[in-house]
Amino acid sequence: MTTPLIECIPNFSEARRPEVIDQIAAAIQSVADVKLLDRSSDLDHNRTVLTFAGSAAGVEEAAFRAIKTAAVHLIPAFLCKKPARKNGVAT
């Protein structure tokens, strides 16, 4: 019986800090039976798409590790942003 191959193509809201994307990619690559197939960043839209594949369990673990790594680096930056204000009113 053959093992099914699963592909995952997550999109991360980061492209301008390659060191963050490097860490997310490293988290994916740390899973033994998963292969990172592609990495594409768009600086204008500040988005990165990572494509990886492997066994179902491996892809699940790699996705979890990628999300965990992204959360450490991306969520604090998002939470620190303050809404733009003009004369004390949010714009």
N, C-alpha and C positions, 0 to 999 in steps of 0.2 A: 504494500500500500504506500502511495506517495504522500508526502506531507504537503498540504496546500501552502502556496506562497501568498502572503498578504502584503499589500502596499499601503503606505500611509503618506499623505501629502499635506502636512500642516502649514499654516500661514501664520507668521509671527509679526507683530507690529513693531518691527525694529529692522533697520538696515544701515543706519548711520553710525552705529557702534559695532564694528566688526568683531571686537573682542567679546561682545555678548553673544553674537551668533556663533563664534568659535566655540564658546562654552556649551551652547545648546547642541551644536553638532557633535562635540566631544561626548556629551551625555548619551546621544543616540549611538555613537560608535562604541561606547563602552559595553554594549550588549553584544555578547559573543556571536549569536546567530542572526544578526541584523547587519545589513549593508546600506550605507548612505549612498544613494544613487545620484542625487543632484542637489545643488545649492544655488539658489537664484535670488539676488537682492535687487530691489528697485529703490534707489535713493530718493527719487522724486516723490514716491508714495510712502516711503519709510516702511517697506514690507519686505519680508524674506520668506521664501517658500523652500522647505527642505523635503526631499523625497527619499524615503527609505523603504526597504522591504525585508522580509524574513518570515520566520514561522509566526503563527498567530500569537503564541506566548511571548516570543521575542519582540514582536512589533508592539504588543501591548506594553511591555516593560520599557521599551525605548520611548514610546509616546509619553508614558508616565514620567520618565526621567527628563525628557525634553520640557514637558509642562512644568515640572518642579523647578528646573533650572531657569526657565523663562520667568516664572513667578518671582523668583528671588531677585532677578535683575530688572524686570519690566514693571511689575505692579508697584513697588515703592516709588519709582519715577512717576508713574501715572498718578498716584495718590498725592504726590507733592505738588502737582500742578495746581495753581490757583486760577479761578476764572478771571478773565479780563474785566477790569472795572474802569468806569469813567464817571467821575464825580460821585464815587461811592456806590454806583449802580452797576450790577453785572451786565456785561454786553454780550 
